[in-house]
Amino acid sequence: MQQPTSPVYKTLTWLLLLVVIGLYALHLWHSGQLKDHVATHKAALVETGQRLTEAKAGLDRAAQTEQGLRGDIEQLKGAHQAEVQGLSGRIDSATQTMQGLKAEMEAQRAQANEALAAEQRKANEAMAAEQGLILTPRHWVVIEYLRDYYKEFGHPPSPKLVIRAIGDEISPHVACTRRTLEGLFPAGGCKQACHIAGLPDYFCHSC
């Protein structure tokens, strides 16, 4: 014969069944929460990965832009250096040309001065010859001094200044006097010398 189920046993059975059902429900709820949590994290990871990908793409574009700018800068530097070198070469060439022209002008000027001095000397000698004089080095010392003094001050020097300035060259052994000048230029002394030197006549009369 089967023994009748006691009320306590039934109660325990139902309680155990309820506990099992509760545990299963709790498991299902917890599993759902975990799935949601995992899904949320997964979505966050995906979004983070997309952001990282976009950021990497941005960095790559920035790197390409930087390389392009560096290339442009190098090209500009090269062009600038080439331009500077070209200008430097032109400046050097122009400087050399100017120096050559300056040297040529100086040479031409020196030749012109020499030719003018030679013609002036011939004119002085001719004028002295008309007055019966043959010019010696002592005559030329006086003539050149008168001419240089006139160029610097605009008027001829007095006989005293001539004697004081170049007396030793005119008469190295004997003291130079006004008579010494008149001995060199007998037709008026300093006046005749001034006239032969080519100075204006109105200055020559005031000597």
Buried (B, 14 or more C-beta within 10 A) or exposed (E): EEEEEEEEEEEEEEEEEEEEEEEEEEEEEEEEEEEEEEEEEEEEEEEEEEEEEEEEEEEEEEEEEEEEEEEEEEEEEEEEEEEEEEEEEEEEEEEEEEEEEEEEEEEEEEEEEEEEEEEBEEEBBEBBEEEEBEBEEBBBBBBBBBBEBBEEEEEBBEBEEBBEEBBEEBBEEEEBBEEBBBEBBEEBBBBBBBBBBBBEEEBBEEB
